[in-house]
Amino acid sequence: MESQAAIWLVLIVAVVAANWPYFSPRLMLLGPVRRPKPVGWRLFELAIMACLTLALGFTIEAKLGQRHPQGWEFYAAALCLFITLGFPGFVWCYLRRGRHAG
């Protein structure tokens, strides 16, 4: 896989993963359906998805070449970017449909 395709793959996966907790009524994507899903579960799922997306990026980086060590600044920026990518799902879940609509 070339580097351009890898970048787009990670970005697409990040957008889908950041919005998934807001669109899926299931707990951890596989558990029982909960309507409405508690905010704590959504935040927990968002953190898990961020870690999985980061692991995918690190794996692809290692396959393309040498993986570079990162400082705390990288992780802070990645977390902020991941939360920003999840904003459309947040708007849909809490602002557009309403908190108790399901």
N, C-alpha and C positions, 0 to 999 in steps of 0.2 A: 504494500500500500504506500503510495507516495504521500508526502507531508501535507499537501493541500487537501487531499481526500480525508486524511486523518483529522485535520483541524475541523473540517466541516462535519465529520462524523461525531466528534466530541461535542461540538456546539449543538447539533440537532438532538443528540442524546440528553444534553444538559437542559435544553428547552422543554423537552418532553418530561424529563424527570422532575424538573422544578415545578411543573404544573400538575403532575399526576396526583399528588395528595389532595388537591382542591377539586378535581373532577371525579375521583374514584370514591364511592361510598364505603368501600371495603377497608378493613384494618390491615395495614401492611400489604396491600394489594391482593392478598390471598385469604384473609380472615373473613369473619362474618360481616354482613352488611349492617352498618349502624347509621341510622338517620335520626337526627343529625350527628355527624361524626364530631367528637370533642376536639377543641382547638389544640389541646396538648398532643393528641394523636397526630394531628396534621403537622405540628412542629417536629415531632419525633420522626415522622416519615420524611419530612423535608431534610432533616439532618442525615438520615440514613441514605437518602437519594444523593445528597451532596457528596457523601463519602464514597458511594459506589461510582459516581461520575468521576470523581478525582482519581479513584483507583483505575478506571478505564483509561483516563488520560495518561497516568503514569505507565500503565502497561503498554499503550501504544508508543509512548515516548521511548521506552526501553527497547521495543522491537525495532524502532526506526534508527536508533543509535544509542549513545550513552545518556543515561538519565542524569540530569543535573540536580544537585542538592538545592533546596529552596529554603528561604528564611520565612519568618513569621509574616512578613509583608505579603508574600505570595498567597499564603493561606487566607489572610484577611481580605485581600482583593478578590480571590476566588469565591469566598463566602458571600461577599457583597454582590458580586456578579450573579451568583446562583440565586440569591434572594430577589435580585432585580429581574431575572429571567422568569421567576415565578409570579410576578406581579399580575399578568393577565388572568391567571387562575384565581388569585386572591380577589381581584375585582369581580370576576364572575361569581365566585362563591359567596362573598360577603357584601359587596356593594350593589351589584346588579340584581341578583335573585333575592337577596335578603338573607339574614342569618338563619332564620327558622324555616326556610322554604324546602329544605331537604338537602 
